[in-house]
Amino acid sequence: MPASETLAIRITPELKERLENMAKSSRRSKAWVVSRALQLYLEDLEDVEVADSRVMDTSDEMLPVDEFRKRHGL
């Protein structure tokens, strides 16, 4: 198991209740649920950053949707 760090955060009572409910229904610890949620959120955010940088890259070829579909057999 990888080493872990402790992180203290402040959350609203409503969010705490949702966290507790999710942990209970998934039979996981609250720490696991928070860690997994943060991991997924950061992966999504990193994907958005990559997409944004690709859109701003004027040297990257832009394809019309029809051409993209044709090239990728869609």
mmCIF file of the N, C-alpha and C atoms, coordinates in Angstrom:
data_MODEL
# 
_entry.id   MODEL 
# 
loop_
_atom_site.group_PDB 
_atom_site.id 
_atom_site.type_symbol 
_atom_site.label_atom_id 
_atom_site.label_alt_id 
_atom_site.label_comp_id 
_atom_site.label_asym_id 
_atom_site.label_entity_id 
_atom_site.label_seq_id 
_atom_site.pdbx_PDB_ins_code 
_atom_site.Cartn_x 
_atom_site.Cartn_y 
_atom_site.Cartn_z 
_atom_site.occupancy 
_atom_site.B_iso_or_equiv 
_atom_site.pdbx_formal_charge 
_atom_site.auth_seq_id 
_atom_site.auth_comp_id 
_atom_site.auth_asym_id 
_atom_site.auth_atom_id 
_atom_site.pdbx_PDB_model_num 
ATOM 1   N N  . MET A 1 1  ? 0.837   -1.180 0.000   1.00 0.00 ? 1  MET A N  1 
ATOM 2   C CA . MET A 1 1  ? 0.000   0.000  0.000   1.00 0.00 ? 1  MET A CA 1 
ATOM 3   C C  . MET A 1 1  ? 0.881   1.243  0.000   1.00 0.00 ? 1  MET A C  1 
ATOM 4   N N  . PRO A 1 2  ? 0.599   2.214  -0.906  1.00 0.00 ? 2  PRO A N  1 
ATOM 5   C CA . PRO A 1 2  ? 1.429   3.413  -0.952  1.00 0.00 ? 2  PRO A CA 1 
ATOM 6   C C  . PRO A 1 2  ? 1.305   4.226  0.331   1.00 0.00 ? 2  PRO A C  1 
ATOM 7   N N  . ALA A 1 3  ? 2.353   4.960  0.631   1.00 0.00 ? 3  ALA A N  1 
ATOM 8   C CA . ALA A 1 3  ? 2.313   5.845  1.796   1.00 0.00 ? 3  ALA A CA 1 
ATOM 9   C C  . ALA A 1 3  ? 1.214   6.878  1.602   1.00 0.00 ? 3  ALA A C  1 
ATOM 10  N N  . SER A 1 4  ? 0.650   7.324  2.699   1.00 0.00 ? 4  SER A N  1 
ATOM 11  C CA . SER A 1 4  ? -0.407  8.333  2.594   1.00 0.00 ? 4  SER A CA 1 
ATOM 12  C C  . SER A 1 4  ? -0.111  9.488  3.525   1.00 0.00 ? 4  SER A C  1 
ATOM 13  N N  . GLU A 1 5  ? -0.750  10.588 3.262   1.00 0.00 ? 5  GLU A N  1 
ATOM 14  C CA . GLU A 1 5  ? -0.605  11.800 4.049   1.00 0.00 ? 5  GLU A CA 1 
ATOM 15  C C  . GLU A 1 5  ? -1.952  12.141 4.666   1.00 0.00 ? 5  GLU A C  1 
ATOM 16  N N  . THR A 1 6  ? -1.922  12.860 5.750   1.00 0.00 ? 6  THR A N  1 
ATOM 17  C CA . THR A 1 6  ? -3.146  13.329 6.383   1.00 0.00 ? 6  THR A CA 1 
ATOM 18  C C  . THR A 1 6  ? -3.427  14.749 5.908   1.00 0.00 ? 6  THR A C  1 
ATOM 19  N N  . LEU A 1 7  ? -4.686  15.008 5.598   1.00 0.00 ? 7  LEU A N  1 
ATOM 20  C CA . LEU A 1 7  ? -5.107  16.325 5.128   1.00 0.00 ? 7  LEU A CA 1 
ATOM 21  C C  . LEU A 1 7  ? -6.361  16.718 5.889   1.00 0.00 ? 7  LEU A C  1 
ATOM 22  N N  . ALA A 1 8  ? -6.335  17.870 6.524   1.00 0.00 ? 8  ALA A N  1 
ATOM 23  C CA . ALA A 1 8  ? -7.514  18.355 7.250   1.00 0.00 ? 8  ALA A CA 1 
ATOM 24  C C  . ALA A 1 8  ? -8.246  19.359 6.371   1.00 0.00 ? 8  ALA A C  1 
ATOM 25  N N  . ILE A 1 9  ? -9.560  19.183 6.239   1.00 0.00 ? 9  ILE A N  1 
ATOM 26  C CA . ILE A 1 9  ? -10.365 20.102 5.435   1.00 0.00 ? 9  ILE A CA 1 
ATOM 27  C C  . ILE A 1 9  ? -11.615 20.500 6.211   1.00 0.00 ? 9  ILE A C  1 
ATOM 28  N N  . ARG A 1 10 ? -12.220 21.586 5.791   1.00 0.00 ? 10 ARG A N  1 
ATOM 29  C CA . ARG A 1 10 ? -13.497 22.020 6.362   1.00 0.00 ? 10 ARG A CA 1 
ATOM 30  C C  . ARG A 1 10 ? -14.568 21.798 5.296   1.00 0.00 ? 10 ARG A C  1 
ATOM 31  N N  . ILE A 1 11 ? -15.664 21.168 5.705   1.00 0.00 ? 11 ILE A N  1 
ATOM 32  C CA . ILE A 1 11 ? -16.781 20.944 4.793   1.00 0.00 ? 11 ILE A CA 1 
ATOM 33  C C  . ILE A 1 11 ? -18.081 21.321 5.496   1.00 0.00 ? 11 ILE A C  1 
ATOM 34  N N  . THR A 1 12 ? -19.091 21.567 4.688   1.00 0.00 ? 12 THR A N  1 
ATOM 35  C CA . THR A 1 12 ? -20.392 21.920 5.243   1.00 0.00 ? 12 THR A CA 1 
ATOM 36  C C  . THR A 1 12 ? -21.035 20.684 5.888   1.00 0.00 ? 12 THR A C  1 
ATOM 37  N N  . PRO A 1 13 ? -21.951 20.910 6.799   1.00 0.00 ? 13 PRO A N  1 
ATOM 38  C CA . PRO A 1 13 ? -22.659 19.763 7.387   1.00 0.00 ? 13 PRO A CA 1 
ATOM 39  C C  . PRO A 1 13 ? -23.383 18.924 6.324   1.00 0.00 ? 13 PRO A C  1 
ATOM 40  N N  . GLU A 1 14 ? -23.908 19.570 5.308   1.00 0.00 ? 14 GLU A N  1 
ATOM 41  C CA . GLU A 1 14 ? -24.600 18.841 4.241   1.00 0.00 ? 14 GLU A CA 1 
ATOM 42  C C  . GLU A 1 14 ? -23.640 17.931 3.470   1.00 0.00 ? 14 GLU A C  1 
ATOM 43  N N  . LEU A 1 15 ? -22.462 18.452 3.176   1.00 0.00 ? 15 LEU A N  1 
ATOM 44  C CA . LEU A 1 15 ? -21.467 17.654 2.465   1.00 0.00 ? 15 LEU A CA 1 
ATOM 45  C C  . LEU A 1 15 ? -20.973 16.503 3.348   1.00 0.00 ? 15 LEU A C  1 
ATOM 46  N N  . LYS A 1 16 ? -20.825 16.775 4.630   1.00 0.00 ? 16 LYS A N  1 
ATOM 47  C CA . LYS A 1 16 ? -20.410 15.718 5.555   1.00 0.00 ? 16 LYS A CA 1 
ATOM 48  C C  . LYS A 1 16 ? -21.443 14.597 5.588   1.00 0.00 ? 16 LYS A C  1 
ATOM 49  N N  . GLU A 1 17 ? -22.700 14.964 5.596   1.00 0.00 ? 17 GLU A N  1 
ATOM 50  C CA . GLU A 1 17 ? -23.756 13.952 5.607   1.00 0.00 ? 17 GLU A CA 1 
ATOM 51  C C  . GLU A 1 17 ? -23.737 13.121 4.325   1.00 0.00 ? 17 GLU A C  1 
ATOM 52  N N  . ARG A 1 18 ? -23.547 13.786 3.195   1.00 0.00 ? 18 ARG A N  1 
ATOM 53  C CA . ARG A 1 18 ? -23.465 13.065 1.921   1.00 0.00 ? 18 ARG A CA 1 
ATOM 54  C C  . ARG A 1 18 ? -22.274 12.116 1.914   1.00 0.00 ? 18 ARG A C  1 
ATOM 55  N N  . LEU A 1 19 ? -21.150 12.586 2.430   1.00 0.00 ? 19 LEU A N  1 
ATOM 56  C CA . LEU A 1 19 ? -19.945 11.755 2.516   1.00 0.00 ? 19 LEU A CA 1 
ATOM 57  C C  . LEU A 1 19 ? -20.203 10.533 3.390   1.00 0.00 ? 19 LEU A C  1 
ATOM 58  N N  . GLU A 1 20 ? -20.795 10.753 4.540   1.00 0.00 ? 20 GLU A N  1 
ATOM 59  C CA . GLU A 1 20 ? -21.079 9.639  5.443   1.00 0.00 ? 20 GLU A CA 1 
ATOM 60  C C  . GLU A 1 20 ? -22.032 8.639  4.802   1.00 0.00 ? 20 GLU A C  1 
ATOM 61  N N  . ASN A 1 21 ? -23.041 9.144  4.108   1.00 0.00 ? 21 ASN A N  1 
ATOM 62  C CA . ASN A 1 21 ? -23.990 8.250  3.430   1.00 0.00 ? 21 ASN A CA 1 
ATOM 63  C C  . ASN A 1 21 ? -23.311 7.431  2.344   1.00 0.00 ? 21 ASN A C  1 
ATOM 64  N N  . MET A 1 22 ? -22.453 8.078  1.569   1.00 0.00 ? 22 MET A N  1 
ATOM 65  C CA . MET A 1 22 ? -21.749 7.374  0.500   1.00 0.00 ? 22 MET A CA 1 
ATOM 66  C C  . MET A 1 22 ? -20.805 6.324  1.071   1.00 0.00 ? 22 MET A C  1 
ATOM 67  N N  . ALA A 1 23 ? -20.087 6.687  2.115   1.00 0.00 ? 23 ALA A N  1 
ATOM 68  C CA . ALA A 1 23 ? -19.168 5.734  2.739   1.00 0.00 ? 23 ALA A CA 1 
ATOM 69  C C  . ALA A 1 23 ? -19.936 4.523  3.266   1.00 0.00 ? 23 ALA A C  1 
ATOM 70  N N  . LYS A 1 24 ? -21.051 4.781  3.892   1.00 0.00 ? 24 LYS A N  1 
ATOM 71  C CA . LYS A 1 24 ? -21.847 3.683  4.446   1.00 0.00 ? 24 LYS A CA 1 
ATOM 72  C C  . LYS A 1 24 ? -22.412 2.800  3.339   1.00 0.00 ? 24 LYS A C  1 
ATOM 73  N N  . SER A 1 25 ? -22.998 3.421  2.307   1.00 0.00 ? 25 SER A N  1 
ATOM 74  C CA . SER A 1 25 ? -23.623 2.627  1.239   1.00 0.00 ? 25 SER A CA 1 
ATOM 75  C C  . SER A 1 25 ? -22.598 1.862  0.409   1.00 0.00 ? 25 SER A C  1 
ATOM 76  N N  . SER A 1 26 ? -21.388 2.392  0.298   1.00 0.00 ? 26 SER A N  1 
ATOM 77  C CA . SER A 1 26 ? -20.346 1.713  -0.484  1.00 0.00 ? 26 SER A CA 1 
ATOM 78  C C  . SER A 1 26 ? -19.475 0.797  0.375   1.00 0.00 ? 26 SER A C  1 
ATOM 79  N N  . ARG A 1 27 ? -19.730 0.838  1.682   1.00 0.00 ? 27 ARG A N  1 
ATOM 80  C CA . ARG A 1 27 ? -18.941 0.042  2.629   1.00 0.00 ? 27 ARG A CA 1 
ATOM 81  C C  . ARG A 1 27 ? -17.452 0.353  2.539   1.00 0.00 ? 27 ARG A C  1 
ATOM 82  N N  . ARG A 1 28 ? -17.187 1.641  2.371   1.00 0.00 ? 28 ARG A N  1 
ATOM 83  C CA . ARG A 1 28 ? -15.813 2.141  2.330   1.00 0.00 ? 28 ARG A CA 1 
ATOM 84  C C  . ARG A 1 28 ? -15.644 3.169  3.438   1.00 0.00 ? 28 ARG A C  1 
ATOM 85  N N  . SER A 1 29 ? -14.414 3.494  3.734   1.00 0.00 ? 29 SER A N  1 
ATOM 86  C CA . SER A 1 29 ? -14.167 4.534  4.738   1.00 0.00 ? 29 SER A CA 1 
ATOM 87  C C  . SER A 1 29 ? -14.416 5.908  4.113   1.00 0.00 ? 29 SER A C  1 
ATOM 88  N N  . LYS A 1 30 ? -14.668 6.879  4.963   1.00 0.00 ? 30 LYS A N  1 
ATOM 89  C CA . LYS A 1 30 ? -14.819 8.256  4.465   1.00 0.00 ? 30 LYS A CA 1 
ATOM 90  C C  . LYS A 1 30 ? -13.528 8.707  3.793   1.00 0.00 ? 30 LYS A C  1 
ATOM 91  N N  . ALA A 1 31 ? -12.399 8.317  4.352   1.00 0.00 ? 31 ALA A N  1 
ATOM 92  C CA . ALA A 1 31 ? -11.111 8.685  3.753   1.00 0.00 ? 31 ALA A CA 1 
ATOM 93  C C  . ALA A 1 31 ? -10.981 8.123  2.343   1.00 0.00 ? 31 ALA A C  1 
ATOM 94  N N  . TRP A 1 32 ? -11.423 6.876  2.146   1.00 0.00 ? 32 TRP A N  1 
ATOM 95  C CA . TRP A 1 32 ? -11.350 6.271  0.816   1.00 0.00 ? 32 TRP A CA 1 
ATOM 96  C C  . TRP A 1 32 ? -12.234 7.030  -0.166  1.00 0.00 ? 32 TRP A C  1 
ATOM 97  N N  . VAL A 1 33 ? -13.458 7.347  0.258   1.00 0.00 ? 33 VAL A N  1 
ATOM 98  C CA . VAL A 1 33 ? -14.391 8.061  -0.626  1.00 0.00 ? 33 VAL A CA 1 
ATOM 99  C C  . VAL A 1 33 ? -13.825 9.426  -1.015  1.00 0.00 ? 33 VAL A C  1 
ATOM 100 N N  . VAL A 1 34 ? -13.299 10.159 -0.057  1.00 0.00 ? 34 VAL A N  1 
ATOM 101 C CA . VAL A 1 34 ? -12.734 11.485 -0.349  1.00 0.00 ? 34 VAL A CA 1 
ATOM 102 C C  . VAL A 1 34 ? -11.520 11.359 -1.257  1.00 0.00 ? 34 VAL A C  1 
ATOM 103 N N  . SER A 1 35 ? -10.645 10.420 -0.967  1.00 0.00 ? 35 SER A N  1 
ATOM 104 C CA . SER A 1 35 ? -9.450  10.238 -1.779  1.00 0.00 ? 35 SER A CA 1 
ATOM 105 C C  . SER A 1 35 ? -9.807  9.874  -3.215  1.00 0.00 ? 35 SER A C  1 
ATOM 106 N N  . ARG A 1 36 ? -10.759 8.962  -3.375  1.00 0.00 ? 36 ARG A N  1 
ATOM 107 C CA . ARG A 1 36 ? -11.183 8.537  -4.722  1.00 0.00 ? 36 ARG A CA 1 
ATOM 108 C C  . ARG A 1 36 ? -11.854 9.686  -5.464  1.00 0.00 ? 36 ARG A C  1 
ATOM 109 N N  . ALA A 1 37 ? -12.709 10.427 -4.775  1.00 0.00 ? 37 ALA A N  1 
ATOM 110 C CA . ALA A 1 37 ? -13.390 11.559 -5.403  1.00 0.00 ? 37 ALA A CA 1 
ATOM 111 C C  . ALA A 1 37 ? -12.373 12.616 -5.849  1.00 0.00 ? 37 ALA A C  1 
ATOM 112 N N  . LEU A 1 38 ? -11.389 12.885 -5.015  1.00 0.00 ? 38 LEU A N  1 
ATOM 113 C CA . LEU A 1 38 ? -10.365 13.867 -5.363  1.00 0.00 ? 38 LEU A CA 1 
ATOM 114 C C  . LEU A 1 38 ? -9.525  13.381 -6.539  1.00 0.00 ? 38 LEU A C  1 
ATOM 115 N N  . GLN A 1 39 ? -9.187  12.107 -6.543  1.00 0.00 ? 39 GLN A N  1 
ATOM 116 C CA . GLN A 1 39 ? -8.421  11.542 -7.652  1.00 0.00 ? 39 GLN A CA 1 
ATOM 117 C C  . GLN A 1 39 ? -9.177  11.704 -8.974  1.00 0.00 ? 39 GLN A C  1 
ATOM 118 N N  . LEU A 1 40 ? -10.456 11.341 -8.984  1.00 0.00 ? 40 LEU A N  1 
ATOM 119 C CA . LEU A 1 40 ? -11.258 11.448 -10.205 1.00 0.00 ? 40 LEU A CA 1 
ATOM 120 C C  . LEU A 1 40 ? -11.429 12.897 -10.640 1.00 0.00 ? 40 LEU A C  1 
ATOM 121 N N  . TYR A 1 41 ? -11.659 13.787 -9.680  1.00 0.00 ? 41 TYR A N  1 
ATOM 122 C CA . TYR A 1 41 ? -11.812 15.207 -9.997  1.00 0.00 ? 41 TYR A CA 1 
ATOM 123 C C  . TYR A 1 41 ? -10.535 15.760 -10.623 1.00 0.00 ? 41 TYR A C  1 
ATOM 124 N N  . LEU A 1 42 ? -9.400  15.448 -10.035 1.00 0.00 ? 42 LEU A N  1 
ATOM 125 C CA . LEU A 1 42 ? -8.133  15.965 -10.569 1.00 0.00 ? 42 LEU A CA 1 
ATOM 126 C C  . LEU A 1 42 ? -7.834  15.405 -11.954 1.00 0.00 ? 42 LEU A C  1 
ATOM 127 N N  . GLU A 1 43 ? -8.152  14.129 -12.185 1.00 0.00 ? 43 GLU A N  1 
ATOM 128 C CA . GLU A 1 43 ? -7.961  13.560 -13.519 1.00 0.00 ? 43 GLU A CA 1 
ATOM 129 C C  . GLU A 1 43 ? -8.824  14.299 -14.544 1.00 0.00 ? 43 GLU A C  1 
ATOM 130 N N  . ASP A 1 44 ? -10.068 14.584 -14.193 1.00 0.00 ? 44 ASP A N  1 
ATOM 131 C CA . ASP A 1 44 ? -10.951 15.331 -15.091 1.00 0.00 ? 44 ASP A CA 1 
ATOM 132 C C  . ASP A 1 44 ? -10.411 16.731 -15.343 1.00 0.00 ? 44 ASP A C  1 
ATOM 133 N N  . LEU A 1 45 ? -9.971  17.395 -14.292 1.00 0.00 ? 45 LEU A N  1 
ATOM 134 C CA . LEU A 1 45 ? -9.439  18.751 -14.422 1.00 0.00 ? 45 LEU A CA 1 
ATOM 135 C C  . LEU A 1 45 ? -8.189  18.771 -15.295 1.00 0.00 ? 45 LEU A C  1 
ATOM 136 N N  . GLU A 1 46 ? -7.332  17.772 -15.133 1.00 0.00 ? 46 GLU A N  1 
ATOM 137 C CA . GLU A 1 46 ? -6.135  17.675 -15.971 1.00 0.00 ? 46 GLU A CA 1 
ATOM 138 C C  . GLU A 1 46 ? -6.514  17.452 -17.433 1.00 0.00 ? 46 GLU A C  1 
ATOM 139 N N  . ASP A 1 47 ? -7.540  16.644 -17.687 1.00 0.00 ? 47 ASP A N  1 
ATOM 140 C CA . ASP A 1 47 ? -8.016  16.437 -19.055 1.00 0.00 ? 47 ASP A CA 1 
ATOM 141 C C  . ASP A 1 47 ? -8.521  17.733 -19.667 1.00 0.00 ? 47 ASP A C  1 
ATOM 142 N N  . VAL A 1 48 ? -9.227  18.526 -18.883 1.00 0.00 ? 48 VAL A N  1 
ATOM 143 C CA . VAL A 1 48 ? -9.734  19.816 -19.364 1.00 0.00 ? 48 VAL A CA 1 
ATOM 144 C C  . VAL A 1 48 ? -8.566  20.744 -19.709 1.00 0.00 ? 48 VAL A C  1 
ATOM 145 N N  . GLU A 1 49 ? -7.542  20.745 -18.868 1.00 0.00 ? 49 GLU A N  1 
ATOM 146 C CA . GLU A 1 49 ? -6.371  21.584 -19.146 1.00 0.00 ? 49 GLU A CA 1 
ATOM 147 C C  . GLU A 1 49 ? -5.688  21.172 -20.440 1.00 0.00 ? 49 GLU A C  1 
ATOM 148 N N  . VAL A 1 50 ? -5.564  19.866 -20.679 1.00 0.00 ? 50 VAL A N  1 
ATOM 149 C CA . VAL A 1 50 ? -4.960  19.378 -21.923 1.00 0.00 ? 50 VAL A CA 1 
ATOM 150 C C  . VAL A 1 50 ? -5.824  19.803 -23.111 1.00 0.00 ? 50 VAL A C  1 
ATOM 151 N N  . ALA A 1 51 ? -7.125  19.628 -22.987 1.00 0.00 ? 51 ALA A N  1 
ATOM 152 C CA . ALA A 1 51 ? -8.034  20.016 -24.077 1.00 0.00 ? 51 ALA A CA 1 
ATOM 153 C C  . ALA A 1 51 ? -7.942  21.510 -24.349 1.00 0.00 ? 51 ALA A C  1 
ATOM 154 N N  . ASP A 1 52 ? -7.919  22.309 -23.307 1.00 0.00 ? 52 ASP A N  1 
ATOM 155 C CA . ASP A 1 52 ? -7.806  23.763 -23.481 1.00 0.00 ? 52 ASP A CA 1 
ATOM 156 C C  . ASP A 1 52 ? -6.504  24.130 -24.197 1.00 0.00 ? 52 ASP A C  1 
ATOM 157 N N  . SER A 1 53 ? -5.405  23.489 -23.806 1.00 0.00 ? 53 SER A N  1 
ATOM 158 C CA . SER A 1 53 ? -4.131  23.814 -24.447 1.00 0.00 ? 53 SER A CA 1 
ATOM 159 C C  . SER A 1 53 ? -4.125  23.381 -25.907 1.00 0.00 ? 53 SER A C  1 
ATOM 160 N N  . ARG A 1 54 ? -4.812  22.270 -26.218 1.00 0.00 ? 54 ARG A N  1 
ATOM 161 C CA . ARG A 1 54 ? -4.895  21.814 -27.607 1.00 0.00 ? 54 ARG A CA 1 
ATOM 162 C C  . ARG A 1 54 ? -5.714  22.781 -28.453 1.00 0.00 ? 54 ARG A C  1 
ATOM 163 N N  . VAL A 1 55 ? -6.792  23.294 -27.892 1.00 0.00 ? 55 VAL A N  1 
ATOM 164 C CA . VAL A 1 55 ? -7.636  24.247 -28.619 1.00 0.00 ? 55 VAL A CA 1 
ATOM 165 C C  . VAL A 1 55 ? -6.863  25.531 -28.903 1.00 0.00 ? 55 VAL A C  1 
ATOM 166 N N  . MET A 1 56 ? -6.030  25.944 -27.966 1.00 0.00 ? 56 MET A N  1 
ATOM 167 C CA . MET A 1 56 ? -5.276  27.188 -28.125 1.00 0.00 ? 56 MET A CA 1 
ATOM 168 C C  . MET A 1 56 ? -4.038  27.031 -29.009 1.00 0.00 ? 56 MET A C  1 
ATOM 169 N N  . ASP A 1 57 ? -3.643  25.802 -29.319 1.00 0.00 ? 57 ASP A N  1 
ATOM 170 C CA . ASP A 1 57 ? -2.450  25.539 -30.122 1.00 0.00 ? 57 ASP A CA 1 
ATOM 171 C C  . ASP A 1 57 ? -2.786  25.740 -31.599 1.00 0.00 ? 57 ASP A C  1 
ATOM 172 N N  . THR A 1 58 ? -2.373  26.870 -32.145 1.00 0.00 ? 58 THR A N  1 
ATOM 173 C CA . THR A 1 58 ? -2.699  27.187 -33.538 1.00 0.00 ? 58 THR A CA 1 
ATOM 174 C C  . THR A 1 58 ? -1.924  26.326 -34.531 1.00 0.00 ? 58 THR A C  1 
ATOM 175 N N  . SER A 1 59 ? -0.882  25.633 -34.073 1.00 0.00 ? 59 SER A N  1 
ATOM 176 C CA . SER A 1 59 ? -0.135  24.764 -34.983 1.00 0.00 ? 59 SER A CA 1 
ATOM 177 C C  . SER A 1 59 ? -0.797  23.397 -35.121 1.00 0.00 ? 59 SER A C  1 
ATOM 178 N N  . ASP A 1 60 ? -1.766  23.113 -34.280 1.00 0.00 ? 60 ASP A N  1 
ATOM 179 C CA . ASP A 1 60 ? -2.468  21.828 -34.312 1.00 0.00 ? 60 ASP A CA 1 
ATOM 180 C C  . ASP A 1 60 ? -3.593  21.898 -35.340 1.00 0.00 ? 60 ASP A C  1 
ATOM 181 N N  . GLU A 1 61 ? -3.673  20.870 -36.169 1.00 0.00 ? 61 GLU A N  1 
ATOM 182 C CA . GLU A 1 61 ? -4.684  20.832 -37.214 1.00 0.00 ? 61 GLU A CA 1 
ATOM 183 C C  . GLU A 1 61 ? -6.085  20.713 -36.620 1.00 0.00 ? 61 GLU A C  1 
ATOM 184 N N  . MET A 1 62 ? -6.997  21.555 -37.098 1.00 0.00 ? 62 MET A N  1 
ATOM 185 C CA . MET A 1 62 ? -8.399  21.486 -36.685 1.00 0.00 ? 62 MET A CA 1 
ATOM 186 C C  . MET A 1 62 ? -9.174  20.812 -37.805 1.00 0.00 ? 62 MET A C  1 
ATOM 187 N N  . LEU A 1 63 ? -9.971  19.817 -37.449 1.00 0.00 ? 63 LEU A N  1 
ATOM 188 C CA . LEU A 1 63 ? -10.744 19.086 -38.442 1.00 0.00 ? 63 LEU A CA 1 
ATOM 189 C C  . LEU A 1 63 ? -12.227 19.363 -38.275 1.00 0.00 ? 63 LEU A C  1 
ATOM 190 N N  . PRO A 1 64 ? -12.936 19.522 -39.396 1.00 0.00 ? 64 PRO A N  1 
ATOM 191 C CA . PRO A 1 64 ? -14.394 19.549 -39.290 1.00 0.00 ? 64 PRO A CA 1 
ATOM 192 C C  . PRO A 1 64 ? -14.873 18.180 -38.800 1.00 0.00 ? 64 PRO A C  1 
ATOM 193 N N  . VAL A 1 65 ? -16.006 18.153 -38.138 1.00 0.00 ? 65 VAL A N  1 
ATOM 194 C CA . VAL A 1 65 ? -16.531 16.919 -37.561 1.00 0.00 ? 65 VAL A CA 1 
ATOM 195 C C  . VAL A 1 65 ? -16.644 15.821 -38.612 1.00 0.00 ? 65 VAL A C  1 
ATOM 196 N N  . ASP A 1 66 ? -17.133 16.149 -39.793 1.00 0.00 ? 66 ASP A N  1 
ATOM 197 C CA . ASP A 1 66 ? -17.292 15.138 -40.847 1.00 0.00 ? 66 ASP A CA 1 
ATOM 198 C C  . ASP A 1 66 ? -15.949 14.515 -41.224 1.00 0.00 ? 66 ASP A C  1 
ATOM 199 N N  . GLU A 1 67 ? -14.909 15.320 -41.312 1.00 0.00 ? 67 GLU A N  1 
ATOM 200 C CA . GLU A 1 67 ? -13.577 14.816 -41.657 1.00 0.00 ? 67 GLU A CA 1 
ATOM 201 C C  . GLU A 1 67 ? -13.030 13.942 -40.528 1.00 0.00 ? 67 GLU A C  1 
ATOM 202 N N  . PHE A 1 68 ? -13.238 14.350 -39.299 1.00 0.00 ? 68 PHE A N  1 
ATOM 203 C CA . PHE A 1 68 ? -12.802 13.558 -38.148 1.00 0.00 ? 68 PHE A CA 1 
ATOM 204 C C  . PHE A 1 68 ? -13.459 12.184 -38.166 1.00 0.00 ? 68 PHE A C  1 
ATOM 205 N N  . ARG A 1 69 ? -14.765 12.173 -38.384 1.00 0.00 ? 69 ARG A N  1 
ATOM 206 C CA . ARG A 1 69 ? -15.505 10.904 -38.436 1.00 0.00 ? 69 ARG A CA 1 
ATOM 207 C C  . ARG A 1 69 ? -14.990 10.012 -39.557 1.00 0.00 ? 69 ARG A C  1 
ATOM 208 N N  . LYS A 1 70 ? -14.722 10.608 -40.713 1.00 0.00 ? 70 LYS A N  1 
ATOM 209 C CA . LYS A 1 70 ? -14.227 9.848  -41.859 1.00 0.00 ? 70 LYS A CA 1 
ATOM 210 C C  . LYS A 1 70 ? -12.878 9.216  -41.537 1.00 0.00 ? 70 LYS A C  1 
ATOM 211 N N  . ARG A 1 71 ? -11.972 10.009 -40.972 1.00 0.00 ? 71 ARG A N  1 
ATOM 212 C CA . ARG A 1 71 ? -10.628 9.511  -40.660 1.00 0.00 ? 71 ARG A CA 1 
ATOM 213 C C  . ARG A 1 71 ? -10.637 8.404  -39.611 1.00 0.00 ? 71 ARG A C  1 
ATOM 214 N N  . HIS A 1 72 ? -11.616 8.461  -38.708 1.00 0.00 ? 72 HIS A N  1 
ATOM 215 C CA . HIS A 1 72 ? -11.643 7.504  -37.608 1.00 0.00 ? 72 HIS A CA 1 
ATOM 216 C C  . HIS A 1 72 ? -12.726 6.443  -37.760 1.00 0.00 ? 72 HIS A C  1 
ATOM 217 N N  . GLY A 1 73 ? -13.314 6.388  -38.941 1.00 0.00 ? 73 GLY A N  1 
ATOM 218 C CA . GLY A 1 73 ? -14.301 5.353  -39.233 1.00 0.00 ? 73 GLY A CA 1 
ATOM 219 C C  . GLY A 1 73 ? -15.552 5.426  -38.371 1.00 0.00 ? 73 GLY A C  1 
ATOM 220 N N  . LEU A 1 74 ? -15.955 6.614  -38.067 1.00 0.00 ? 74 LEU A N  1 
ATOM 221 C CA . LEU A 1 74 ? -17.151 6.775  -37.223 1.00 0.00 ? 74 LEU A CA 1 
ATOM 222 C C  . LEU A 1 74 ? -18.380 7.113  -38.040 1.00 0.00 ? 74 LEU A C  1 
# 
